[in-house]
Every structure is written in C-alpha cells, then in structure tokens.
Amino acid sequence: MLLALAMIGILARAQSPTLSPAYDAYYPGEDIVFSFANGPGNPKDWIGLYPEGNEPGPVPSTRWYYVNNTQNATVGLKEGSVVFTGGLDFAGTWYAYFFLDDGYTMLATNVFYIVDPPTPLLRADHRTYATQAPITITFTNGPGNPKDWVGIYKEGQTPGGGPTSTIWAYVDGTQNGNTVKSDGTIGFAQGLSAAGNYVAYFLLNDGYDILASNAFKVVEISTQTPRLLSIAPANNASNQPPIVPLVAAITNGSSQVVSNSVVLTIDGIKVGHHFVQQADLITVSYTNSDLYAPGSAHQAVLTYSDNATPAQSFTNQVAFVVANYRNIVLPPPLYFENFDNTPEGQLPAGWTEKSYTEVQNPEIDFGNLDSAAYATWTVVNADRFKGAFIPYSNPDAPQSQKKDMQRVLSINPLVVTNGKVLGAPLAQGRFLFGDSAYRNGASQVMFAFTPDYDCSGKTNLHVSFHSLYEQNQDSIGAVEYSVDQGAHWLPVVYLLVGSVVVTTTNELTGQVSVDAVATFSTAHDDVALYSDDNGEQKGGTYGAFIAAPISQDLAPFITPRVDDDPVESKRIELFRLPQADNQSKVRFRFAYAGTDSWYFGVDDFGLYSITNAPVVRPALAIARSGANLIVSWPADVAGFTLETTEILGGPTWKPVSGVVGNAATITPGAAQAFYRLRQ
C-alpha cells in the first residue's frame, strides 16, 4: 500500500544574482517593485530597503520581504518580483539589497529614489524593449516650458557632455516645442535600432539641466517574447502543504502578455486566478480554498498569449505532491491548560519546576534571554517573540541576534487541526517556555512537572500539546508520564538530533534498528553537565536527563529531529498513553537540556479520551540538513519500510539503507529520486 511519496532533485547553480527596480524613482506611498534573478533559491533569501547611510545588519531594514513576497518563508525562488505595497514615506536616496538565507550576505544591490510629489518624474512604459519597438515616455510635474524636452542617451553618456541624444522630442511630442505641458506622454514610434542599455532624461528648457531620468534596455527582437521568470511550487515539488499558493512571475518583452488570455487549470479544471501587472512584471497567482488530500498528486497548467502578430501561445506545467500531513482532530479535553490565566514568570496551579541551569545574571528581565527569568521553565507572553531580546546580557549585540528568537513563532504549513490549516504560530497568548539559547554559562538543564490528573474510568487516553521545539546538535527534549506520583516514569517521546542516535545492523537481515541503551549511555563532550541536589555531577549523556529506566524498550520513543530547523518540529503532538487508562494519578514530566542550544515551548496541553480514532497515514517529511536531506515520519508509527526509486511508477522500489528509527539521512545524487512508505 502506497502511503507517502516524495521526490528529491538537484538544481544547477545559476549566474550572478541581480536586483532591479521597475522605475528609478517613486513618489511617497507609491508601490515599489523590484525584480530579482539568478538567486540561490532559498526560501529565506530576502530583499530589504534601507535609506542611504544605514548599514544592513547593525541597522534593521525599513521594509523587507522574503522572495515569495511575504514575511513567511514558504517557497524558495531564484527569479521573481517583490512588490512593497504602499512604498516608503520619506524622500531621499534608498538602497535595495538582495540577501542570502535570512542573513546579511549580500547577493545584489541597487539604488533608487523617493521624491516629493512636486518633483518631476520620468518613466519608460517598459524596462525592456525590442529593437525598433515603440517606446512611450511619461513625464510628471514638469516646470511647464514649451521647450522642456526628453532625450534618450546610451548608458554612460551625459546630456550636454558629449554625443548628442539618440532620439529626442519636446514635451508636446514634436521637435518644434510650441505647446506647454507639465504632464504627458511622448511616443517614439520607431523605437531604437541598436540593442543596449539606455537612459531617458527629462531636460529643462532646451538645455541640459536634468529634471528626472529612467533607465531601460533594448534587446534583439528574437529574444524578447514574454518570459517566465519563476513559478512556485517548482515542477515535481514534493512535501507541499495542503494549501499551496501557486505563483508565477512573467516579464514582458517586445511583445506583452494579453491579460484576458491567461488561463490556469488545476488537475484539468479551470480556476479563478489573480492577475497583477507592475510595469513589465506580471504575477499570476492562485491558492486553493479546500485542502488538498494528504499524499495527493496534482498538476497545474498555465497558458497565455502575447500581442505579437501573429500571436504566440505559451504553456507551463507544474506537477507537485502534497505531504502526508496529519489532521489532528481532538474531542473535548478531560483536562486542559493553555497557560493564558497564569501570570508571566509563574507556573499554573499545581505545576512545579526544577532547574540546574547556571545563572550568571540574577536579574529578572523577560527582555533578556540571559537573565534569571529564563533560567527554568516559565510562562511567558508569546508576543515577546515578535520583537527583540537582549542576548548574552549584551545590549550592543547585532540585530540578527536580537531578533533571532522570532523563530519561536515560525509557522509550520503542515499543521492541520479539525480539517483546517492552522496557519498561525502554535503559541498564542501565554505559553510554557524553556530556554537554552543566547545564555551565558556552561549548561541549561530544566524540568517541569504537571499535577496529578484523575483518569479513573477513562480509557484510550492520549496527551496532546502544541510543541514549539527546535533541535540543536547537543540538546534533548523529553516528555514522560507517571501513574504512581513520580515513583516510576514511562516514555512518551524523546527528541534528539539524528546524528547521536546509535543504531545496530542485523548481520543476517541487514535491518537497522535503534540501540536505545547506547544512545542514552554514550558520553558526548558537548552535552550539558550539572550538579544534582546532592552535589553529584550528572550529565554528559542524554540518558542523564530522562527518568524512565534506560533499556531497549525506549527505542520506539526516540524520534530524530532536524538540527537548527525552526519549522520542522513546530507540531501539534498527539501520543497514546496505554498505561494511563483508569489511573487516578497521571502526571507528566517535561525535560529540556542544552549548552547554549535552542528552546522547548508548550501550549494547549490537554488530556483526551479518544475512541475509534481514525487510521492516519503517517506523514513522510523531507528537510534539509547541511548538504544532506532527512526523510522522516512520526516516531510513534511502526511497521513501515522506507523505499526509493528513480522512476515514478517503475517496478523497482528498493528499501532505503541507513534508516535510524523513523528517519534516514540522504545524500542527494545527480538523478531525481522518489520515496514512499510501505506497510
């Protein structure tokens, strides 16, 4: 039975990145459009706008977007356009920067200007023309002299400083200059015969004083039909969310896209798309309102025609596969805690904590991650993570560090509950938070305990919570439960980076299995150390932070997570508690340990009795880990084999070697590869 399908492909590196404004100058409040090309294609490549003199990094951008034109990075694009709706409010010289992967490594930059409304403005109707194609120039706020004029020069030539203009006209469109015009258009019907870069200048009263300018390009006609810059998702994309924003960016050439010729179909059915044009940049978009089914495959076909004679038609096809996401449906809870009624800095009634975190800053300051406020599990306002923190008690730290914990509220597009994509951070209001990030001191070790819950007469017990977890290479997150007031503890889940999970291979069958004893007993130099209440040093192994007896029985509960991925472990977790049925004293233990690692947050914690739970197909997920990819499925799912093939629908599906628990690390090859789970 085919339960999940994914595909991996390798894309070639493009040429040097570029970033270009639709116009050289804008009025305050006017939409600003930038096109980018030849980017690396990371979802978190971004474009930021800065006033002249502001250095990116130490100074935050005035406005910014990821390459998908949002502040929620979901799609990696190498080409496309970004529209800053509403523009900027202040006149002056501005710079746009194209940055790499949520950092400040500059890929490309360009200058543009914001001018006050009385200032003259000049614009070409396209950024690119074919040779001999008509050129239309629009001018605004001219001084009103009949011999104000527009001249077009080759790039590098200065009006009045050398060669004369290539073509020119007075503001009335003639070479006589008899009519006064402050605003209007000039048409150069014959265009330009030579390809190259040009600048149109708005010039004062038969002289060479420059009022405004705008650059454009002329190319050979054979290269300038409309061109698809980018389309997302990419063809053969896998692991897509149940709501898939389909966005295509097209640039006009010597011929232009005819808007009413655009047709978009999904699986052969015509859908209502959005068409937006800014100068020569066109965006066609569509987002499904009903969820695509888990594991389903789809095909989008985009067709359009241009205004050439005769008209030319264009077709672009995109196939994509939706992730095998899990729809979490919960009945009314037996017990529920959303932490919203608990004051910041405290725990809910009946909850307790124990911390062995080294504290170097005793101040209680919820704006400082290094202060004693974050030395243990505590309730904190989620809105804090929309802003900035002081890291390492250093108020002069770079903005990249101060804002880095905004990753806590990263949205996982695969989180589906009650048949709807959550589409929001998993923490709302207040939530329980344990931190290791941006703290001085050798180790951060903390435990949180719930009160005892009376589940007498209740069966089919499950625990669910919103998990805001991010794995680090040396951290562990653990959840356990007890039915005898903490005298003994039972496993729920253990979160570890895949590289520390020890495996064994059966010499006869070749089957790889998790060695839980070795995983929890192996010493590591970078694992947290602490002194317990008796002064005895503990730590150095991951087993030092769990309470259940270390044995091979813990292997099914070890679930590898991806290192430094702010989205992958943002989940609504749901686990069966088989030994909690009919028990009168069920309590939980949350453990988190790291060494300046990441964090573990919990919201909407609840106990549920779930009868006749539907059979849920496990979700096969793919995430990047350095140069490798990790293919994984939920840790609480057993009995499945991961298989791969290079040809979809082919007869040769082969088991994947090196599976650790419910995950495998894949080194991509030159060929595409498909993956599935088989029971």
ChimeraX attribute file (.defattr): number of C-alpha atoms within 10 A of each C-alpha:
attribute: neighborCount
match mode: 1-to-1
recipient: residues
	/A:1	7
	/A:2	10
	/A:3	18
	/A:4	26
	/A:5	25
	/A:6	25
	/A:7	20
	/A:8	21
	/A:9	14
	/A:10	11
	/A:11	9
	/A:12	6
	/A:13	11
	/A:14	12
	/A:15	10
	/A:16	11
	/A:17	17
	/A:18	17
	/A:19	22
	/A:20	19
	/A:21	20
	/A:22	25
	/A:23	22
	/A:24	20
	/A:25	25
	/A:26	23
	/A:27	20
	/A:28	19
	/A:29	14
	/A:30	15
	/A:31	14
	/A:32	23
	/A:33	19
	/A:34	19
	/A:35	20
	/A:36	21
	/A:37	21
	/A:38	18
	/A:39	26
	/A:40	21
	/A:41	19
	/A:42	18
	/A:43	19
	/A:44	22
	/A:45	26
	/A:46	27
	/A:47	26
	/A:48	19
	/A:49	24
	/A:50	20
	/A:51	19
	/A:52	14
	/A:53	10
	/A:54	15
	/A:55	11
	/A:56	19
	/A:57	14
	/A:58	12
	/A:59	13
	/A:60	17
	/A:61	17
	/A:62	11
	/A:63	13
	/A:64	20
	/A:65	19
	/A:66	25
	/A:67	30
	/A:68	23
	/A:69	17
	/A:70	15
	/A:71	12
	/A:72	16
	/A:73	20
	/A:74	22
	/A:75	24
	/A:76	20
	/A:77	26
	/A:78	20
	/A:79	24
	/A:80	28
	/A:81	28
	/A:82	23
	/A:83	16
	/A:84	19
	/A:85	11
	/A:86	11
	/A:87	17
	/A:88	19
	/A:89	13
	/A:90	15
	/A:91	16
	/A:92	14
	/A:93	15
	/A:94	19
	/A:95	16
	/A:96	23
	/A:97	23
	/A:98	25
	/A:99	22
	/A:100	20
	/A:101	17
	/A:102	16
	/A:103	13
	/A:104	16
	/A:105	14
	/A:106	14
	/A:107	19
	/A:108	19
	/A:109	17
	/A:110	16
	/A:111	18
	/A:112	21
	/A:113	19
	/A:114	23
	/A:115	18
	/A:116	15
	/A:117	13
	/A:118	11
	/A:119	14
	/A:120	20
	/A:121	24
	/A:122	27
	/A:123	26
	/A:124	24
	/A:125	18
	/A:126	23
	/A:127	21
	/A:128	23
	/A:129	26
	/A:130	24
	/A:131	21
	/A:132	19
	/A:133	20
	/A:134	15
	/A:135	18
	/A:136	15
	/A:137	21
	/A:138	17
	/A:139	23
	/A:140	19
	/A:141	16
	/A:142	24
	/A:143	17
	/A:144	15
	/A:145	18
	/A:146	19
	/A:147	23
	/A:148	26
	/A:149	27
	/A:150	28
	/A:151	19
	/A:152	24
	/A:153	21
	/A:154	20
	/A:155	14
	/A:156	9
	/A:157	15
	/A:158	16
	/A:159	18
	/A:160	11
	/A:161	8
	/A:162	8
	/A:163	11
	/A:164	15
	/A:165	18
	/A:166	12
	/A:167	14
	/A:168	19
	/A:169	19
	/A:170	25
	/A:171	32
	/A:172	21
	/A:173	18
	/A:174	15
	/A:175	12
	/A:176	12
	/A:177	19
	/A:178	14
	/A:179	15
	/A:180	16
	/A:181	21
	/A:182	16
	/A:183	17
	/A:184	15
	/A:185	18
	/A:186	20
	/A:187	15
	/A:188	17
	/A:189	11
	/A:190	12
	/A:191	17
	/A:192	21
	/A:193	14
	/A:194	13
	/A:195	16
	/A:196	16
	/A:197	15
	/A:198	20
	/A:199	19
	/A:200	23
	/A:201	28
	/A:202	28
	/A:203	22
	/A:204	20
	/A:205	17
	/A:206	14
	/A:207	12
	/A:208	17
	/A:209	14
	/A:210	14
	/A:211	19
	/A:212	21
	/A:213	22
	/A:214	20
	/A:215	23
	/A:216	22
	/A:217	17
	/A:218	23
	/A:219	21
	/A:220	15
	/A:221	16
	/A:222	10
	/A:223	11
	/A:224	19
	/A:225	20
	/A:226	24
	/A:227	15
	/A:228	18
	/A:229	21
	/A:230	19
	/A:231	24
	/A:232	21
	/A:233	23
	/A:234	17
	/A:235	15
	/A:236	18
	/A:237	18
	/A:238	24
	/A:239	24
	/A:240	27
	/A:241	24
	/A:242	26
	/A:243	19
	/A:244	20
	/A:245	17
	/A:246	18
	/A:247	20
	/A:248	22
	/A:249	22
	/A:250	22
	/A:251	26
	/A:252	22
	/A:253	24
	/A:254	24
	/A:255	20
	/A:256	20
	/A:257	26
	/A:258	13
	/A:259	16
	/A:260	9
	/A:261	12
	/A:262	19
	/A:263	17
	/A:264	23
	/A:265	17
	/A:266	17
	/A:267	13
	/A:268	11
	/A:269	9
	/A:270	13
	/A:271	15
	/A:272	12
	/A:273	17
	/A:274	13
	/A:275	14
	/A:276	13
	/A:277	15
	/A:278	16
	/A:279	17
	/A:280	18
	/A:281	22
	/A:282	23
	/A:283	22
	/A:284	20
	/A:285	18
	/A:286	18
	/A:287	14
	/A:288	14
	/A:289	9
	/A:290	10
	/A:291	15
	/A:292	18
	/A:293	15
	/A:294	24
	/A:295	26
	/A:296	16
	/A:297	18
	/A:298	15
	/A:299	15
	/A:300	20
	/A:301	17
	/A:302	18
	/A:303	14
	/A:304	18
	/A:305	20
	/A:306	22
	/A:307	17
	/A:308	14
	/A:309	7
	/A:310	7
	/A:311	11
	/A:312	14
	/A:313	15
	/A:314	15
	/A:315	13
	/A:316	14
	/A:317	16
	/A:318	18
	/A:319	17
	/A:320	22
	/A:321	26
	/A:322	26
	/A:323	26
	/A:324	26
	/A:325	25
	/A:326	18
	/A:327	18
	/A:328	16
	/A:329	13
	/A:330	17
	/A:331	11
	/A:332	11
	/A:333	16
	/A:334	14
	/A:335	13
	/A:336	15
	/A:337	17
	/A:338	20
	/A:339	23
	/A:340	18
	/A:341	12
	/A:342	18
	/A:343	14
	/A:344	17
	/A:345	18
	/A:346	16
	/A:347	22
	/A:348	18
	/A:349	9
	/A:350	9
	/A:351	14
	/A:352	16
	/A:353	16
	/A:354	14
	/A:355	18
	/A:356	18
	/A:357	26
	/A:358	17
	/A:359	20
	/A:360	15
	/A:361	19
	/A:362	11
	/A:363	12
	/A:364	15
	/A:365	15
	/A:366	18
	/A:367	18
	/A:368	23
	/A:369	26
	/A:370	29
	/A:371	22
	/A:372	19
	/A:373	24
	/A:374	26
	/A:375	26
	/A:376	24
	/A:377	29
	/A:378	24
	/A:379	26
	/A:380	26
	/A:381	19
	/A:382	19
	/A:383	13
	/A:384	14
	/A:385	19
	/A:386	14
	/A:387	12
	/A:388	17
	/A:389	25
	/A:390	23
	/A:391	25
	/A:392	21
	/A:393	18
	/A:394	14
	/A:395	12
	/A:396	10
	/A:397	14
	/A:398	15
	/A:399	18
	/A:400	17
	/A:401	15
	/A:402	22
	/A:403	17
	/A:404	18
	/A:405	23
	/A:406	17
	/A:407	16
	/A:408	23
	/A:409	20
	/A:410	22
	/A:411	22
	/A:412	22
	/A:413	22
	/A:414	26
	/A:415	23
	/A:416	21
	/A:417	14
	/A:418	11
	/A:419	12
	/A:420	14
	/A:421	17
	/A:422	16
	/A:423	14
	/A:424	13
	/A:425	18
	/A:426	25
	/A:427	25
	/A:428	16
	/A:429	13
	/A:430	23
	/A:431	26
	/A:432	29
	/A:433	23
	/A:434	28
	/A:435	27
	/A:436	28
	/A:437	21
	/A:438	23
	/A:439	29
	/A:440	20
	/A:441	16
	/A:442	16
	/A:443	23
	/A:444	29
	/A:445	27
	/A:446	22
	/A:447	21
	/A:448	22
	/A:449	21
	/A:450	18
	/A:451	16
	/A:452	19
	/A:453	18
	/A:454	17
	/A:455	21
	/A:456	13
	/A:457	9
	/A:458	16
	/A:459	18
	/A:460	17
	/A:461	20
	/A:462	19
	/A:463	20
	/A:464	20
	/A:465	21
	/A:466	21
	/A:467	20
	/A:468	28
	/A:469	24
	/A:470	26
	/A:471	26
	/A:472	22
	/A:473	20
	/A:474	22
	/A:475	26
	/A:476	27
	/A:477	22
	/A:478	22
	/A:479	22
	/A:480	21
	/A:481	25
	/A:482	22
	/A:483	23
	/A:484	14
	/A:485	16
	/A:486	17
	/A:487	8
	/A:488	13
	/A:489	20
	/A:490	21
	/A:491	22
	/A:492	22
	/A:493	21
	/A:494	22
	/A:495	22
	/A:496	24
	/A:497	19
	/A:498	22
	/A:499	14
	/A:500	16
	/A:501	20
	/A:502	18
	/A:503	17
	/A:504	15
	/A:505	13
	/A:506	9
	/A:507	8
	/A:508	6
	/A:509	7
	/A:510	11
	/A:511	12
	/A:512	16
	/A:513	18
	/A:514	21
	/A:515	21
	/A:516	23
	/A:517	17
	/A:518	20
	/A:519	21
	/A:520	21
	/A:521	15
	/A:522	14
	/A:523	14
	/A:524	13
	/A:525	9
	/A:526	15
	/A:527	20
	/A:528	26
	/A:529	24
	/A:530	20
	/A:531	12
	/A:532	12
	/A:533	8
	/A:534	6
	/A:535	8
	/A:536	8
	/A:537	11
	/A:538	14
	/A:539	19
	/A:540	19
	/A:541	19
	/A:542	24
	/A:543	21
	/A:544	17
	/A:545	23
	/A:546	23
	/A:547	20
	/A:548	16
	/A:549	14
	/A:550	17
	/A:551	12
	/A:552	13
	/A:553	12
	/A:554	20
	/A:555	22
	/A:556	20
	/A:557	20
	/A:558	26
	/A:559	22
	/A:560	25
	/A:561	25
	/A:562	27
	/A:563	23
	/A:564	18
	/A:565	18
	/A:566	21
	/A:567	20
	/A:568	23
	/A:569	20
	/A:570	26
	/A:571	20
	/A:572	22
	/A:573	16
	/A:574	19
	/A:575	16
	/A:576	16
	/A:577	21
	/A:578	11
	/A:579	15
	/A:580	24
	/A:581	18
	/A:582	17
	/A:583	18
	/A:584	17
	/A:585	17
	/A:586	24
	/A:587	21
	/A:588	23
	/A:589	23
	/A:590	22
	/A:591	25
	/A:592	27
	/A:593	32
	/A:594	27
	/A:595	24
	/A:596	21
	/A:597	22
	/A:598	27
	/A:599	23
	/A:600	25
	/A:601	24
	/A:602	24
	/A:603	25
	/A:604	20
	/A:605	20
	/A:606	19
	/A:607	24
	/A:608	24
	/A:609	20
	/A:610	19
	/A:611	10
	/A:612	6
	/A:613	10
	/A:614	8
	/A:615	6
	/A:616	14
	/A:617	18
	/A:618	23
	/A:619	22
	/A:620	25
	/A:621	22
	/A:622	25
	/A:623	18
	/A:624	16
	/A:625	15
	/A:626	10
	/A:627	8
	/A:628	12
	/A:629	17
	/A:630	19
	/A:631	21
	/A:632	25
	/A:633	25
	/A:634	18
	/A:635	21
	/A:636	16
	/A:637	14
	/A:638	13
	/A:639	7
	/A:640	14
	/A:641	14
	/A:642	23
	/A:643	17
	/A:644	20
	/A:645	19
	/A:646	16
	/A:647	13
	/A:648	15
	/A:649	9
	/A:650	8
	/A:651	8
	/A:652	12
	/A:653	17
	/A:654	14
	/A:655	16
	/A:656	16
	/A:657	15
	/A:658	17
	/A:659	20
	/A:660	22
	/A:661	26
	/A:662	24
	/A:663	23
	/A:664	20
	/A:665	21
	/A:666	19
	/A:667	11
	/A:668	14
	/A:669	10
	/A:670	9
	/A:671	10
	/A:672	15
	/A:673	17
	/A:674	19
	/A:675	24
	/A:676	24
	/A:677	23
	/A:678	14
	/A:679	10
